[in-house]
Amino acid sequence: MYQYTEFDRQFVSQRAAQYRDQLERNLAGKLSDDEFRPLRLQNGWYIQRYAPMLRVAVPYGEISSAQLRVLARIAREYDQPDADLLREAQEKQLALGEVPVPGSSASVASHLKTGYGHFTTRTNVQFNWIPLKKSADVMDLLAGVNMHGIQTSGNTIRNITSDELAGIAPDEIADPRPFCEILRQWSTLHPEFAFLPRKFKIAINGAEEDRAAIGWYDIGLQLLRNPAGELGFRVQVGGGMGRTPIIGTVVREFLPWDQLLNYVEAVIRVYNRYGRRDNLWKARIKILVKAEGQRYIDQVEEEFRAIVEHDGAPHTITRAEFDRVAACFVPPALHRERDSAQKRIHEIVRAGAEADPAYDRWLQHNVHEHKNPELRAVTLSFKRLGQAPGDANAEQLEAAALLAERFSAGEARVTHEQNLLLPWVHQDDLPELWHAARAAGVARSNIGLLTDMIACPGGDFCSLANARSIPIAEAISQRYQDLDELYDIGEIDLNISGCINSCGHHHAGHIGILGVDKDGKEWYQVTLGGADGSHLSGPATPGKVVGPSFSAAEVPEVVEAVIDAYRRERISIDGKSETFIATLRRVGIEPFKAAANAARFAEKEVA
């Protein structure tokens, strides 16, 4: 993984010290809350539904065991509300017209778990219950392992994301991580783009299969080679979810790799110049691209020519600079020497694992091919009952750090699906890893299946949410705990968002669930047929609404009815069952829509 330079370390440390000074002035009354607000947001500190929320950046998902341990310490020691925060939270709960859980002032927290980190779809980590007066201490801890919350909020260029198999995928055209890092360094505190019309997100995919969902990003970059074998990018602009889901428009079929920064600057400069600032819901670049079409593309090309011809292409990436950054991503040295006693234990563990059918299922669903034929990538599942999708408590974070050190050269990756991936696992170590991961509770072999769902924190935490996501995810998970049934259903993406901002990427789910508000009550809209661009899903596509909104109690029934419709309609091809998304595209949405609406009426009749 990327090795931070002394400059990086000093920069993050100085930023933490600057934040401490700002916080102390705020607490002393020398800096008003209104004055402090943009300063804390620039460092990833939000005030959410009941309490502060910290968003920690994990650039392109790479995270070390040392960083995981610090996150575990934050979960254990700081993601614990004190009496003042609980009192404030209860006051907010009452002000929102919500009925408190019976009990003391701690009632607000009694049904909202504390002591957790939360992996997001954009490979960040969030904490929901850290008292703001302790926030500077947390920033110091993060800085000690080269972590921060810079530009995880605000109308700036946000965390650059990529494929969790970057640098190790067998189908990789080129490693996107050096380009992600170059973009990160260029965009951090970029003076021209510090106050864009709206937040701005960039994703890079380096493989033949799009596992980075680039069609859904403000800028999506696909590495490729032209007929002459030269490396470059296909550039898409204007993708996004929210209330207007749009797939990005291809504005350049081939951009030479060394012109990446110059072209991205042109794209964002035109957006900064013409993007709307009068309407929050129409401020994203997708609205500008959709409204202007070819005129926007022409403006970008004109701006790019000006940057190259008149300004001298100041941000051209030199070969020396690329090589410097790429050298930070050299695969780790993996040492596996064992003495005779260790070898005997290893063979016993291997024999026991290979005799267990659960191990074979884990190999099928959680273990992935690697560019190095001696290695494998392994996904640790953070999806289980009683825990929100993507949540990890202190013990699990510590366990993940240990697993990364023991089996993956001290490195893990946060995935788009809110899990962790170990990228450097030797094939011969898989049985021992399986045993260790199972003991830590992160070896459930449900990766890619129905219960490996994506969900945002929703109304339990987020002030923007219209409805809760976590109870819906829990209710569906409870219904589908039989692994045999899950394997029979097969690969399927189920995504849940608590509001139209789409942090749970419901638009891209084969089954998408969106929380909506109707007369102050929680309801849910269901979409079918969405896709993120991966090989399983096909080209990025927004799902289609199947009918009027459903109540929380109806949603699990609707999901079950849709799954049952799939089982009736699917066919077998070469002895293998057709996937959910393939069946839906073959027969159309109507049979599924009818099943969903029939479930609504059946639920009412039972009631």
Secondary structure, DSSP 8 states (H G I E B T S, - for coil): -----HHHHHHHHHHHHHHHHHHHHHHTTSS-HHHHHHHHHTTTEEE-SSSEEEEE--GGGEEEHHHHHHHHHHHHHTSS--HHHHHHHHHHHHHTT----SSSTTHHHHTS--SEEEE-TTS-EEES---GGGHHHHHHHHHTTT---TTSSSSSB---EE-TTTTT-TTBSS--HHHHHHHHHHHTT-GGGSS-SS-B-EEEE-BSS--S-GGGSSEEEEEEE-TT--EEEEEEE--B-TTS-B--EEEEEEEEGGGHHHHHHHHHHHHHHHS--S-GGG-SHHHHHHHHTHHHHHHHHHHHHIIIIIS--TT---HHHHHHHHGGG----------HHHHHHHHHHHHHHHT-HHHHHHHHHHEE--SSTTEEEEEE---BTTB-TTEEEHHHHHHHHHHHHHHSTTEEEE-TTS-EEEEEEEGGGHHHHHHHHHHTT---S-TTSTTS-EE--GGGT-TT-SS-SHHHHHHHHHHT--HHHHHHH-S--EEEESSTT-TT-GGGSSEEEEEEEETTEEEEEEEE--B-SSTTT-S-B--EE-SS-EETTTHHHHHHHHHHHHHHH--EETTEE--HHHHHHHH-SHHHHHHHHHHHHHHHHH-
